[in-house]
Amino acid sequence: MNIAPANLAKRSGAAILDFLLAVLVWLALITYAVSPIYNQVFGTRAIQDDYIAIQLATHLYVEDTETKVITYRSDEDIPDAVYAYYSEFKVGKTYADEATPFAFTNEWYNSNILNIGTSDATITVYFEYDLDEFEVPDPSLRGVPKTDATEEQLGTFYQAAYQSAQLDLNDYGPYAELAAQISSYSLQILAISGSVTVLIFYLLLPLIFKNGQTLAKKLFNLGVIGKQGYKLKAWQLLVRFLMFAAEIVLSVYTIMGAFLISYTLMIFTKGNRSAHDFVAQTRVVNLKESLIFANAEDAAAYEKKLAAEEAYQSAKRQAYQDMTPATPTLETESKIPSEENPEDKSDS
């Protein structure tokens, strides 16, 4: 049976090309198909707008005037942004399991955010009370940095306070609910688009093309056949697809570990068979150099046909040789009578 294994480089190239094409289709489905459908059915765009509106209202985020993308505050804006979050946005709101709305005072801010007056020896305090008009420390005023606090120390402190405010925002009910909805719908959109893409590239196209070919395999003239060398059966194609889909899912949770294992098998096993090839009892071959039959009976019939044709050609050659007169040799030519040899004539 004339079966040529697929070249490892060609098979790897086909796999990479299929992946890149699939990613492009996946992104197109997300952008132009699934996301618009979700927006029509669930109002995902409005949910996103409400989420952004809360972010901007917190003073912790800002919209880029050119790109319209929501970004973090710049370092120089962080001190005022943190103060505004507690003194303006959070006021009157109930967070997490709190029973009463939040009431802001500078005393609370100085104590809980700037750590002024803390008894915790592990905390380094970089702030102190501001002075009133009589040069007396006033807890009712927003605290100010100590004179010996460095820019680096203050920068580190405010970065931590900024991150703490962002975490605190996650406990705000309406914001947390919108974030959960966005996360849920986003995952659904990604999953649906990805599933459709995988179905198209690794099941539908192999069913349409011959010999289980994907688009890239067709371009590289590669195909999938059964382990015994016969044409792929429907159940093998389905099992191969399901195993490949399982590898994709496992790769998401193992940081491509499942794909690495499958590819390692393809490199070092006989016939360069990957994990889904072993499960489905298949192998990838070079169609240009292979002769593939549906089953053993077809292969035997073909061999019988070749033998019959060879026997026919052999008999034809023999008959031709039997019908062709023998060419005279020098020995027989010397025994033929001629006028130049009188003795031959007298003998005759």
C-alpha distance (Angstrom), angle and dihedral (degrees) to the residues before:
residue distance angle dihedral
M1 . . .
N2 3.79 . .
I3 3.84 105.0 .
A4 3.83 120.3 153.9
P5 3.84 115.8 -161.3
A6 3.79 116.6 -128.2
N7 3.76 115.8 -96.7
L8 3.82 108.5 -106.6
A9 3.80 92.9 -133.4
K10 3.81 92.0 50.4
R11 3.78 92.2 47.1
S12 3.81 91.7 49.1
G13 3.79 90.7 47.6
A14 3.79 91.1 49.9
A15 3.81 91.0 50.0
I16 3.81 92.0 50.5
L17 3.80 92.6 46.7
D18 3.82 91.5 49.0
F19 3.81 89.3 50.4
L20 3.81 93.9 50.4
L21 3.80 92.7 47.0
A22 3.79 90.4 46.9
V23 3.81 91.1 52.3
L24 3.80 90.5 52.6
V25 3.81 91.3 50.1
W26 3.82 90.1 45.4
L27 3.81 92.2 53.9
A28 3.79 91.2 45.7
L29 3.81 91.2 52.1
I30 3.81 91.0 49.1
T31 3.80 93.4 49.3
Y32 3.78 103.4 37.4
A33 3.79 105.9 24.4
V34 3.79 122.0 18.8
S35 3.83 99.4 33.0
P36 3.83 93.7 50.8
I37 3.81 89.9 48.2
Y38 3.81 91.5 51.0
N39 3.78 90.2 47.9
Q40 3.80 91.0 53.5
V41 3.81 93.9 45.8
F42 3.82 103.1 35.0
G43 3.82 104.3 17.9
T44 3.80 93.3 -121.6
R45 3.81 93.0 166.3
A46 3.79 91.9 56.3
I47 3.80 90.0 47.9
Q48 3.81 89.7 51.9
D49 3.82 90.9 49.0
D50 3.83 91.5 51.7
Y51 3.79 90.0 48.9
I52 3.81 91.9 51.5
A53 3.80 91.4 46.4
I54 3.80 90.4 57.7
Q55 3.79 91.4 47.1
L56 3.79 91.9 53.6
A57 3.81 92.0 44.9
T58 3.81 90.7 56.9
H59 3.83 91.5 63.0
L60 3.83 86.8 -134.7
Y61 3.80 93.2 103.0
V62 3.78 135.6 40.2
E63 3.79 134.6 -160.8
D64 3.78 117.3 -120.2
T65 3.79 106.2 -121.7
E66 3.81 93.4 -142.6
T67 3.81 105.1 37.7
K68 3.83 96.5 26.7
V69 3.80 87.6 -136.4
I70 3.81 119.6 144.1
T71 3.81 109.4 -118.6
Y72 3.80 140.3 171.3
R73 3.76 122.9 -88.5
S74 3.79 119.1 -93.0
D75 3.80 117.4 -106.0
E76 3.79 93.5 -105.0
D77 3.81 91.8 52.5
I78 3.80 96.8 47.6
P79 3.86 98.6 86.5
D80 3.82 93.0 55.5
A81 3.83 91.8 39.1
V82 3.80 92.0 56.0
Y83 3.80 91.8 47.2
A84 3.82 92.1 47.5
Y85 3.81 91.2 49.6
Y86 3.81 92.2 59.8
S87 3.81 98.8 31.8
E88 3.83 98.5 44.2
F89 3.80 114.9 13.8
K90 3.79 102.9 36.9
V91 3.80 95.5 44.0
G92 3.81 112.4 112.9
K93 3.81 94.8 7.6
T94 3.81 128.6 118.5
Y95 3.77 117.2 -134.3
A96 3.82 129.6 -159.8
D97 3.81 110.0 -42.9
E98 3.80 95.4 -11.8
A99 3.80 115.9 133.7
T100 3.80 99.1 -160.1
P101 3.81 130.4 47.8
F102 3.76 118.2 -101.3
A103 3.82 115.6 -94.3
F104 3.78 116.3 -160.6
T105 3.79 127.8 -148.5
N106 3.76 131.9 162.7
E107 3.79 87.8 -120.4
W108 3.81 89.3 60.1
Y109 3.80 91.8 46.6
N110 3.82 93.3 48.5
S111 3.79 91.7 49.1
N112 3.83 102.7 38.4
I113 3.77 103.2 31.6
L114 3.83 106.5 23.8
N115 3.84 91.9 35.0
I116 3.82 92.8 -137.1
G117 3.79 110.1 168.3
T118 3.81 95.0 11.4
S119 3.80 117.9 157.7
D120 3.80 93.0 -153.1
A121 3.81 105.7 112.4
T122 3.81 91.7 -161.0
I123 3.80 92.4 65.3
T124 3.78 119.3 83.2
V125 3.79 110.4 -145.4
Y126 3.80 116.3 -145.2
F127 3.83 97.2 175.5
E128 3.77 139.8 66.7
Y129 3.80 137.0 -173.7
D130 3.77 117.0 -76.3
L131 3.78 118.0 -119.7
D132 3.78 124.1 -108.2
E133 3.80 124.3 -138.3
F134 3.79 89.5 -77.1
E135 3.81 92.2 54.4
V136 3.80 90.6 -108.3
P137 3.86 121.3 136.5
D138 3.80 106.7 -102.4
P139 3.86 119.0 -161.1
S140 3.80 89.7 -165.4
L141 3.81 89.9 68.1
R142 3.79 124.3 76.4
G143 3.79 109.6 -93.0
V144 3.80 121.5 -108.8
P145 3.82 131.7 -146.4
K146 3.77 117.8 -90.0
T147 3.77 115.6 -107.7
D148 3.80 91.8 -116.8
A149 3.84 94.9 50.2
T150 3.81 110.6 111.3
E151 3.80 125.8 -137.2
E152 3.80 89.7 -114.2
Q153 3.80 92.4 52.9
L154 3.78 92.7 47.5
G155 3.81 91.4 46.4
T156 3.80 91.6 52.8
F157 3.80 91.4 46.8
Y158 3.80 94.5 50.4
Q159 3.80 92.6 46.5
A160 3.80 88.9 55.8
A161 3.82 91.3 45.6
Y162 3.82 89.6 49.2
Q163 3.79 92.6 52.5
S164 3.79 90.0 45.8
A165 3.81 90.2 54.3
Q166 3.83 90.3 50.6
L167 3.79 90.5 51.9
D168 3.78 89.8 46.8
L169 3.81 89.3 54.5
N170 3.80 89.7 59.4
D171 3.82 88.1 68.1
Y172 3.78 91.5 59.8
G173 3.82 104.4 106.4
P174 3.83 102.8 -139.8
Y175 3.80 91.6 44.4
A176 3.81 93.5 47.2
E177 3.81 90.9 48.4
L178 3.80 92.8 51.6
A179 3.80 90.7 46.5
A180 3.82 90.7 51.8
Q181 3.81 91.8 49.2
I182 3.80 92.5 49.0
S183 3.79 91.7 47.8
S184 3.79 92.5 48.1
Y185 3.81 95.3 47.5
S186 3.81 91.9 43.7
L187 3.79 91.7 53.8
Q188 3.79 90.6 47.3
I189 3.80 91.9 50.3
L190 3.80 91.6 48.4
A191 3.80 92.7 46.2
I192 3.81 96.0 46.8
S193 3.80 93.2 45.6
G194 3.80 90.9 46.3
S195 3.81 93.4 47.8
V196 3.80 92.4 50.5
T197 3.81 90.6 47.8
V198 3.80 92.8 50.7
L199 3.81 90.9 47.2
I200 3.80 91.2 51.6
F201 3.80 97.9 45.0
Y202 3.79 102.0 35.5
L203 3.82 104.9 29.0
L204 3.81 113.1 17.7
L205 3.82 97.3 43.8
P206 3.84 93.4 44.5
L207 3.82 87.3 51.9
I208 3.81 91.7 50.2
F209 3.80 97.0 42.6
K210 3.79 122.0 59.7
N211 3.80 123.6 -99.4
G212 3.81 96.4 16.5
Q213 3.79 94.0 -68.0
T214 3.77 123.4 172.2
L215 3.79 118.0 -153.0
A216 3.80 93.5 -92.9
K217 3.82 93.1 43.7
K218 3.79 88.4 54.5
L219 3.80 90.7 51.5
F220 3.83 90.3 49.3
N221 3.84 92.3 43.4
L222 3.80 92.6 -119.3
G223 3.78 126.7 140.1
V224 3.79 142.7 -179.0
I225 3.80 122.4 -116.9
G226 3.80 136.1 170.0
K227 3.77 121.1 -81.8
Q228 3.81 91.1 -104.9
G229 3.80 91.6 55.1
Y230 3.78 100.0 -101.1
K231 3.80 130.3 120.4
L232 3.78 118.2 -69.0
K233 3.79 116.1 -92.0
A234 3.79 122.4 -139.4
W235 3.80 93.7 -113.5
Q236 3.80 90.9 51.9
L237 3.80 91.4 52.2
L238 3.81 90.8 49.6
V239 3.82 94.2 46.4
R240 3.81 90.5 46.1
F241 3.82 90.3 52.0
L242 3.82 93.7 47.1
M243 3.80 91.4 49.7
F244 3.80 91.1 47.9
A245 3.82 90.2 49.4
A246 3.81 88.8 50.9
E247 3.81 89.4 52.5
I248 3.82 89.5 53.6
V249 3.81 92.2 51.4
L250 3.81 92.9 45.5
S251 3.80 90.7 47.4
V252 3.80 89.7 58.6
Y253 3.81 90.4 57.5
T254 3.82 97.1 36.8
I255 3.82 98.1 45.2
M256 3.82 93.0 -109.8
G257 3.82 91.1 -43.1
A258 3.82 94.0 131.4
F259 3.80 91.9 52.2
L260 3.80 91.5 48.2
I261 3.81 91.1 52.9
S262 3.80 91.7 47.9
Y263 3.81 92.2 47.7
T264 3.80 91.6 47.7
L265 3.80 89.1 54.8
M266 3.79 89.6 50.2
I267 3.81 91.2 53.6
F268 3.79 99.9 46.4
T269 3.82 105.7 30.4
K270 3.78 126.7 89.0
G271 3.77 110.1 -92.0
N272 3.83 90.6 14.3
R273 3.78 93.5 -94.0
S274 3.81 119.5 176.3
A275 3.81 127.0 -150.3
H276 3.81 94.1 -88.3
D277 3.83 89.0 49.2
F278 3.80 91.4 56.2
V279 3.80 93.2 48.0
A280 3.82 94.4 45.9
Q281 3.83 93.8 38.0
T282 3.79 92.7 -123.1
R283 3.78 139.8 128.2
V284 3.79 136.3 -162.6
V285 3.82 118.1 -117.9
N286 3.78 141.6 -179.7
L287 3.81 103.1 -102.0
K288 3.79 93.4 -163.5
E289 3.81 91.5 62.7
S290 3.81 99.5 32.6
L291 3.80 134.1 86.2
I292 3.79 108.9 -151.0
F293 3.81 128.1 -169.2
A294 3.78 131.0 -167.7
N295 3.82 93.5 -123.5
A296 3.80 145.2 -21.6
E297 3.81 92.2 -81.5
D298 3.81 91.9 57.4
A299 3.81 90.0 47.0
A300 3.83 91.1 50.3
A301 3.81 91.2 46.8
Y302 3.79 90.1 51.4
E303 3.81 91.6 49.1
K304 3.82 89.1 48.5
K305 3.78 90.1 50.0
L306 3.80 91.3 50.1
A307 3.83 90.5 48.7
A308 3.81 91.1 49.3
E309 3.80 91.7 49.1
E310 3.79 90.8 48.3
A311 3.82 90.8 49.5
Y312 3.80 90.3 48.6
Q313 3.79 92.6 49.5
S314 3.81 90.8 46.4
A315 3.82 92.0 51.0
K316 3.78 90.4 46.8
R317 3.80 91.0 52.8
Q318 3.82 91.1 48.3
A319 3.80 92.8 49.6
Y320 3.77 90.1 50.0
Q321 3.80 90.6 51.7
D322 3.84 91.2 49.0
M323 3.80 92.3 51.8
T324 3.80 94.9 48.8
P325 3.95 113.8 92.5
A326 3.74 115.0 -118.4
T327 3.79 114.6 -103.6
P328 3.88 111.7 -117.7
T329 3.77 115.7 -109.3
L330 3.80 127.2 -143.8
E331 3.80 90.5 -102.6
T332 3.82 94.6 56.5
E333 3.77 92.7 43.3
S334 3.85 91.3 58.2
K335 3.85 91.0 58.6
I336 3.81 95.7 55.4
P337 3.89 111.5 104.3
S338 3.76 116.2 -116.6
E339 3.77 139.3 179.3
E340 3.76 91.4 -113.7
N341 3.87 90.5 61.8
P342 3.89 111.3 60.0
E343 3.73 92.3 177.4
D344 3.79 90.3 63.0
K345 3.78 90.8 53.3
S346 3.82 93.5 49.5
D347 3.78 90.3 48.5
S348 3.72 90.1 53.7
